[in-house]
């Protein structure tokens, strides 16, 4: 088996690791914190938009239910309206009705 060799310059390795990390660079800390704050703000906005969308969805569900009830009521009244129109047409044929009620027919 091949043995792993120790690095020739351990100080150089430590220096490179320090320059790539956040330990010595304060500017990168501020960038990290501002990016974290922006992410948190976006998360809050996303949660509020989601809850708003859910409340709108519930309102739409209630509206659709009301629409179904209205259509059911119209379907129940429609045969009566057709019968009323038939009666009105029959009454319009009579000459006394048209003289008394005017231009309804």
C-alpha positions as CSV (number, residue, x, y, z in Angstrom):
1,X,0.0,0.0,0.0
2,X,1.0,3.5,-0.7
3,X,1.5,5.8,2.3
4,X,0.0,9.3,2.3
5,X,2.8,11.8,2.5
6,X,2.6,14.8,4.8
7,X,2.5,18.2,3.1
8,X,5.8,19.8,2.4
9,X,4.8,23.2,3.7
10,X,2.2,23.1,6.4
11,X,2.4,26.9,6.9
12,X,1.4,27.5,3.3
13,X,-1.6,25.2,3.6
14,X,-2.8,27.0,6.7
15,X,-2.4,30.4,5.0
16,X,-4.4,29.2,2.0
17,X,-7.1,27.8,4.2
18,X,-7.3,31.1,6.2
19,X,-7.6,33.2,3.0
20,X,-10.5,31.0,1.8
21,X,-12.4,31.1,5.1
22,X,-14.4,33.8,6.8
23,X,-12.0,34.0,9.7
24,X,-9.9,36.9,8.6
25,X,-12.0,38.7,6.0
26,X,-14.6,41.0,7.7
27,X,-16.1,42.1,4.3
28,X,-17.2,38.5,3.6
29,X,-18.9,38.4,7.0
30,X,-21.1,41.5,6.1
31,X,-21.9,39.9,2.7
32,X,-22.9,36.7,4.5
33,X,-25.1,38.4,7.0
34,X,-26.8,40.6,4.4
35,X,-27.4,37.6,2.2
36,X,-28.8,35.8,5.2
37,X,-31.1,38.7,6.1
38,X,-32.3,39.0,2.5
39,X,-33.1,35.2,2.5
40,X,-35.0,35.6,5.7
41,X,-37.0,38.5,4.4
42,X,-37.8,36.6,1.2
43,X,-39.0,33.6,3.3
44,X,-41.3,35.9,5.3
45,X,-42.7,37.4,2.1
46,X,-43.2,33.9,0.6
47,X,-45.0,32.7,3.8
48,X,-47.3,35.8,3.8
49,X,-48.1,35.4,0.1
50,X,-48.9,31.7,0.6
51,X,-51.3,32.5,3.5
52,X,-52.9,35.2,1.4
53,X,-53.4,32.8,-1.5
54,X,-54.9,30.2,0.8
55,X,-57.4,32.8,2.1
56,X,-58.3,33.8,-1.4
57,X,-58.8,30.1,-2.3
58,X,-61.2,29.7,0.6
59,X,-63.2,32.8,-0.6
60,X,-63.4,31.4,-4.1
61,X,-64.6,28.1,-2.8
62,X,-67.4,29.9,-0.9
63,X,-68.3,31.8,-4.1
64,X,-68.5,28.7,-6.2
65,X,-70.8,27.1,-3.6
66,X,-73.1,30.1,-3.7
67,X,-73.1,30.0,-7.5
68,X,-74.2,26.4,-7.4
69,X,-77.0,27.2,-5.0
70,X,-78.1,30.1,-7.2
71,X,-78.1,27.8,-10.3
72,X,-80.1,25.2,-8.4
73,X,-82.7,27.8,-7.5
74,X,-82.9,29.1,-11.1
75,X,-83.4,25.5,-12.3
76,X,-86.3,25.1,-9.9
77,X,-87.9,28.4,-10.9
78,X,-87.5,27.9,-14.7
79,X,-90.4,25.6,-15.3
80,X,-92.7,28.1,-13.5
81,X,-91.3,30.9,-15.7
82,X,-92.0,28.9,-18.8
83,X,-95.6,28.3,-17.7
84,X,-96.0,32.0,-16.8
85,X,-94.9,32.9,-20.3
86,X,-97.3,30.5,-21.9
87,X,-100.2,32.0,-19.8
88,X,-99.1,35.6,-20.8
89,X,-99.1,34.6,-24.5
90,X,-102.6,33.2,-24.1
91,X,-103.8,36.3,-22.4
92,X,-102.3,38.6,-25.0
93,X,-104.4,36.9,-27.7
94,X,-107.5,38.3,-26.0
95,X,-108.4,41.8,-27.2
96,X,-109.7,43.2,-23.9
97,X,-106.3,42.4,-22.2
98,X,-104.3,44.3,-24.8
99,X,-106.6,47.3,-24.6
100,X,-106.4,47.5,-20.8
101,X,-102.7,46.7,-20.1
102,X,-101.2,48.4,-23.1
103,X,-98.1,47.3,-24.9
104,X,-97.0,44.4,-22.6
105,X,-97.4,41.9,-25.3
